[in-house]
Amino acid sequence: MLQLRLLAATLALAAPLGAFAAESIQDRFRSMDSNHDGRVSAEEHTAAAQKMFKQLDVDLDGRVTVEEMRLTRKAMEEPASEEEARQAIAAMDRNGDGKVDAEEHLAAADALFKRADANADGFVTEDELQQAAGPAAN
């Protein structure tokens, strides 16, 4: 369940910072589908994840803290409690330092992409994204 919440958070944060919580999966999908071919490639997803990390890393120190996660989510009108932010960080924090660096973030994003890619063709369609995110993401 935490993985699905992380996917929803990833989708939310992959959108531009001005996006609101009400943004639909369709809109989020379109923002990641940079070549407009109706599917998100691993490369497009990686680019969105890298953009998201830059948005999360408020103090530009190369690591995302629980507080930065909370601040960014709040700015996007998708507030997260401290516990939710802590769980999201813990799920990505491979070295146990309580923070997420770009490598850890990208590894988590890659894992989520693979989970969403239901038919393992290297692309995620809007339907696959909706299935992976579940009804709570819309």
LUMMI-645048 format. One line per 8 residues: number of its first residue (from 1); their letters; for each residue z, x, y of N, C-alpha, C. Coordinates in nm, 3 decimals, m for minus. Layout:
! residues N
NUM = a = Z X Y Z X Y Z X Y ~ ...
END
This chain:
! residues 138
1 = mlqlrlla = 0.000 0.082 m0.119 0.000 0.000 0.000 0.000 0.087 0.126 ~ 0.078 0.195 0.122 0.081 0.286 0.236 m0.059 0.341 0.263 ~ m0.134 0.372 0.157 m0.269 0.425 0.175 m0.358 0.324 0.248 ~ m0.341 0.195 0.216 m0.422 0.095 0.284 m0.380 0.083 0.430 ~ m0.250 0.095 0.458 m0.205 0.094 0.597 m0.260 0.215 0.672 ~ m0.264 0.329 0.604 m0.320 0.449 0.667 m0.468 0.431 0.695 ~ m0.539 0.365 0.602 m0.681 0.340 0.625 m0.698 0.251 0.748 ~ m0.617 0.147 0.758 m0.625 0.060 0.875 m0.595 0.138 1.002
9 = atlalaap = m0.495 0.225 0.997 m0.462 0.307 1.113 m0.576 0.403 1.145 ~ m0.635 0.460 1.041 m0.747 0.552 1.061 m0.863 0.479 1.128 ~ m0.892 0.360 1.079 m1.000 0.282 1.139 m0.969 0.251 1.285 ~ m0.846 0.216 1.311 m0.808 0.183 1.448 m0.821 0.303 1.538 ~ m0.779 0.417 1.492 m0.780 0.536 1.575 m0.917 0.601 1.585 ~ m1.005 0.570 1.493 m1.139 0.626 1.499 m1.220 0.565 1.613 ~ m1.178 0.449 1.656 m1.244 0.384 1.769 m1.203 0.454 1.898 ~ m1.280 0.439 2.004 m1.242 0.499 2.132 m1.104 0.453 2.175
17 = lgafaaes = m1.033 0.536 2.250 m0.898 0.503 2.292 m0.889 0.372 2.369 ~ m0.994 0.331 2.434 m0.989 0.206 2.508 m0.998 0.083 2.420 ~ m1.019 0.100 2.290 m1.033 m0.014 2.200 m0.900 m0.086 2.183 ~ m0.908 m0.214 2.157 m0.788 m0.294 2.141 m0.769 m0.332 1.995 ~ m0.649 m0.372 1.962 m0.616 m0.409 1.824 m0.706 m0.520 1.773 ~ m0.755 m0.603 1.863 m0.838 m0.716 1.822 m0.978 m0.673 1.779 ~ m1.011 m0.548 1.798 m1.143 m0.502 1.759 m1.164 m0.527 1.610 ~ m1.279 m0.578 1.575 m1.306 m0.614 1.436 m1.348 m0.492 1.354
25 = iqdrfrsm = m1.340 m0.509 1.223 m1.389 m0.407 1.130 m1.536 m0.379 1.160 ~ m1.611 m0.484 1.190 m1.753 m0.468 1.222 m1.771 m0.375 1.342 ~ m1.693 m0.397 1.446 m1.703 m0.311 1.565 m1.662 m0.168 1.532 ~ m1.556 m0.152 1.456 m1.511 m0.018 1.417 m1.615 0.052 1.332 ~ m1.674 m0.024 1.241 m1.779 0.032 1.156 m1.895 0.080 1.243 ~ m1.937 m0.002 1.334 m2.049 0.034 1.421 m2.019 0.157 1.505 ~ m1.894 0.173 1.545 m1.859 0.291 1.625 m1.867 0.419 1.542 ~ m1.847 0.409 1.411 m1.859 0.527 1.325 m2.002 0.551 1.278
33 = dsnhdgrv = m2.083 0.445 1.271 m2.221 0.455 1.223 m2.311 0.505 1.335 ~ m2.303 0.634 1.362 m2.370 0.690 1.480 m2.522 0.685 1.474 ~ m2.579 0.684 1.354 m2.725 0.677 1.346 m2.776 0.535 1.322 ~ m2.685 0.439 1.319 m2.717 0.296 1.311 m2.802 0.259 1.190 ~ m2.772 0.323 1.075 m2.847 0.290 0.954 m2.774 0.191 0.864 ~ m2.663 0.138 0.911 m2.591 0.037 0.834 m2.494 0.092 0.732 ~ m2.471 0.221 0.735 m2.373 0.282 0.646 m2.318 0.407 0.713 ~ m2.193 0.439 0.680 m2.127 0.555 0.737 m2.130 0.667 0.634
41 = saeehtaa = m2.192 0.776 0.671 m2.198 0.892 0.582 m2.068 0.971 0.592 ~ m2.050 1.062 0.498 m1.933 1.150 0.502 m1.932 1.229 0.633 ~ m2.049 1.271 0.679 m2.058 1.347 0.803 m2.016 1.262 0.924 ~ m2.061 1.138 0.928 m2.023 1.049 1.038 m1.872 1.022 1.034 ~ m1.820 1.004 0.915 m1.677 0.979 0.901 m1.596 1.102 0.945 ~ m1.643 1.220 0.907 m1.575 1.343 0.947 m1.575 1.356 1.099 ~ m1.688 1.326 1.162 m1.695 1.333 1.309 m1.596 1.235 1.372 ~ m1.585 1.114 1.317 m1.490 1.016 1.369 m1.346 1.065 1.348
49 = aqkmfkql = m1.320 1.127 1.234 m1.185 1.178 1.205 m1.149 1.292 1.300 ~ m1.245 1.378 1.329 m1.219 1.488 1.422 m1.194 1.434 1.563 ~ m1.268 1.334 1.602 m1.247 1.270 1.733 m1.109 1.206 1.736 ~ m1.073 1.139 1.628 m0.943 1.076 1.621 m0.831 1.178 1.632 ~ m0.845 1.293 1.565 m0.741 1.395 1.572 m0.722 1.442 1.716 ~ m0.831 1.461 1.785 m0.822 1.503 1.925 m0.750 1.399 2.010 ~ m0.770 1.272 1.979 m0.701 1.166 2.052 m0.552 1.165 2.019 ~ m0.520 1.190 1.892 m0.380 1.190 1.849 m0.302 1.309 1.903
57 = dvdldgrv = m0.367 1.424 1.914 m0.300 1.548 1.955 m0.284 1.550 2.107 ~ m0.192 1.469 2.154 m0.173 1.446 2.297 m0.145 1.575 2.373 ~ m0.062 1.663 2.318 m0.026 1.786 2.389 m0.119 1.904 2.357 ~ m0.222 1.879 2.280 m0.327 1.978 2.247 m0.272 2.105 2.182 ~ m0.166 2.091 2.102 m0.111 2.209 2.034 m0.166 2.226 1.892 ~ m0.259 2.140 1.851 m0.319 2.151 1.719 m0.240 2.083 1.609 ~ m0.135 2.010 1.647 m0.054 1.938 1.548 m0.016 1.801 1.606 ~ m0.012 1.702 1.519 0.025 1.567 1.560 0.166 1.538 1.511
65 = tveemrlt = 0.251 1.496 1.602 0.390 1.462 1.571 0.404 1.310 1.557 ~ 0.520 1.269 1.510 0.551 1.127 1.501 0.539 1.062 1.638 ~ 0.593 1.128 1.739 0.588 1.071 1.874 0.445 1.060 1.925 ~ 0.362 1.158 1.899 0.221 1.150 1.942 0.151 1.034 1.871 ~ 0.181 1.015 1.743 0.122 0.904 1.668 0.163 0.772 1.733 ~ 0.291 0.760 1.765 0.340 0.637 1.828 0.276 0.616 1.965 ~ 0.269 0.720 2.046 0.211 0.708 2.180 0.064 0.666 2.175 ~ m0.010 0.726 2.085 m0.152 0.694 2.075 m0.172 0.552 2.027
73 = rkameepa = m0.098 0.512 1.926 m0.109 0.375 1.877 m0.070 0.275 1.986 ~ 0.034 0.307 2.063 0.076 0.219 2.171 m0.034 0.208 2.277 ~ m0.096 0.320 2.310 m0.205 0.321 2.409 m0.322 0.235 2.363 ~ m0.338 0.223 2.233 m0.447 0.143 2.177 m0.404 m0.001 2.154 ~ m0.285 m0.035 2.200 m0.228 m0.167 2.181 m0.214 m0.201 2.034 ~ m0.185 m0.099 1.953 m0.155 m0.113 1.811 m0.023 m0.041 1.785 ~ 0.084 m0.091 1.844 0.211 m0.019 1.834 0.257 0.002 1.691 ~ 0.317 0.116 1.669 0.375 0.151 1.539 0.522 0.184 1.562
81 = seeearqa = 0.604 0.139 1.472 0.745 0.175 1.482 0.759 0.323 1.450 ~ 0.873 0.379 1.481 0.895 0.519 1.449 0.883 0.540 1.299 ~ 0.934 0.448 1.220 0.927 0.460 1.074 0.783 0.454 1.025 ~ 0.702 0.365 1.080 0.561 0.358 1.041 0.489 0.488 1.076 ~ 0.515 0.540 1.195 0.452 0.666 1.235 0.500 0.779 1.146 ~ 0.628 0.780 1.115 0.684 0.884 1.028 0.620 0.878 0.888 ~ 0.602 0.757 0.834 0.538 0.742 0.703 0.393 0.788 0.706 ~ 0.323 0.756 0.814 0.183 0.799 0.826 0.174 0.951 0.831
89 = iaamdrng = 0.263 1.014 0.909 0.265 1.160 0.918 0.300 1.219 0.782 ~ 0.403 1.165 0.718 0.447 1.218 0.588 0.336 1.209 0.482 ~ 0.257 1.103 0.487 0.149 1.087 0.389 0.041 1.192 0.404 ~ 0.026 1.247 0.524 m0.078 1.348 0.549 m0.024 1.490 0.552 ~ 0.105 1.505 0.571 0.169 1.635 0.591 0.182 1.711 0.459 ~ 0.086 1.797 0.431 0.083 1.869 0.303 0.179 1.987 0.299 ~ 0.211 2.047 0.413 0.298 2.165 0.411 0.443 2.132 0.444 ~ 0.472 2.005 0.468 0.610 1.961 0.487 0.676 2.000 0.617
97 = dgkvdaee = 0.598 2.032 0.720 0.658 2.071 0.848 0.685 1.953 0.941 ~ 0.656 1.831 0.895 0.681 1.713 0.977 0.574 1.685 1.080 ~ 0.465 1.760 1.075 0.353 1.743 1.168 0.224 1.747 1.087 ~ 0.117 1.702 1.148 m0.013 1.703 1.081 m0.109 1.789 1.162 ~ m0.165 1.891 1.098 m0.265 1.973 1.167 m0.404 1.918 1.135 ~ m0.505 1.974 1.197 m0.641 1.923 1.182 m0.688 1.927 1.037 ~ m0.652 2.031 0.965 m0.693 2.043 0.824 m0.629 1.934 0.739 ~ m0.500 1.910 0.761 m0.431 1.805 0.686 m0.489 1.668 0.720
105 = hlaaadal = m0.516 1.647 0.847 m0.571 1.519 0.891 m0.708 1.496 0.829 ~ m0.791 1.598 0.828 m0.925 1.585 0.771 m0.918 1.562 0.620 ~ m0.826 1.628 0.552 m0.810 1.607 0.407 m0.771 1.462 0.378 ~ m0.681 1.407 0.459 m0.641 1.266 0.441 m0.758 1.173 0.471 ~ m0.831 1.202 0.576 m0.947 1.120 0.611 m1.053 1.125 0.500 ~ m1.076 1.243 0.445 m1.172 1.257 0.335 m1.129 1.175 0.214 ~ m1.000 1.178 0.183 m0.948 1.101 0.070 m0.967 0.951 0.094 ~ m0.944 0.907 0.217 m0.963 0.766 0.250 m1.110 0.727 0.242
113 = fkradana = m1.198 0.817 0.285 m1.341 0.790 0.276 m1.382 0.772 0.131 ~ m1.336 0.862 0.045 m1.370 0.852 m0.097 m1.316 0.724 m0.159 ~ m1.197 0.683 m0.118 m1.140 0.559 m0.168 m1.223 0.439 m0.121 ~ m1.270 0.441 0.002 m1.349 0.331 0.055 m1.489 0.327 m0.004 ~ m1.541 0.441 m0.045 m1.676 0.451 m0.102 m1.674 0.401 m0.247 ~ m1.668 0.269 m0.261 m1.646 0.205 m0.391 m1.750 0.242 m0.495 ~ m1.874 0.258 m0.455 m1.979 0.291 m0.553 m2.009 0.441 m0.560 ~ m1.932 0.521 m0.490 m1.941 0.667 m0.494 m2.081 0.720 m0.465
121 = dgfvtede = m2.150 0.656 m0.369 m2.283 0.703 m0.333 m2.283 0.796 m0.211 ~ m2.163 0.827 m0.160 m2.153 0.916 m0.045 m2.165 0.846 0.089 ~ m2.167 0.714 0.086 m2.175 0.633 0.207 m2.077 0.518 0.196 ~ m2.029 0.471 0.310 m1.943 0.353 0.313 m2.017 0.246 0.392 ~ m2.032 0.131 0.329 m2.094 0.018 0.396 m1.984 m0.064 0.465 ~ m2.028 m0.155 0.549 m1.930 m0.240 0.616 m1.850 m0.322 0.515 ~ m1.918 m0.371 0.410 m1.846 m0.446 0.306 m1.743 m0.360 0.235 ~ m1.778 m0.236 0.203 m1.683 m0.146 0.137 m1.564 m0.119 0.230
129 = lqqaagpa = m1.593 m0.101 0.357 m1.488 m0.076 0.453 m1.394 m0.195 0.464 ~ m1.451 m0.315 0.468 m1.370 m0.436 0.474 m1.284 m0.449 0.349 ~ m1.343 m0.423 0.234 m1.267 m0.430 0.108 m1.151 m0.330 0.108 ~ m1.178 m0.210 0.152 m1.074 m0.105 0.150 m0.964 m0.135 0.251 ~ m1.001 m0.187 0.367 m0.904 m0.215 0.471 m0.824 m0.341 0.444 ~ m0.885 m0.436 0.377 m0.816 m0.560 0.346 m0.816 m0.654 0.465 ~ m0.767 m0.775 0.443 m0.771 m0.877 0.549 m0.680 m0.845 0.668 ~ m0.577 m0.764 0.648 m0.484 m0.733 0.758 m0.549 m0.650 0.867
137 = an = m0.661 m0.582 0.835 m0.726 m0.494 0.933 m0.811 m0.572 1.032 ~ m0.835 m0.694 1.005 m0.919 m0.774 1.095 m0.840 m0.867 1.179
END
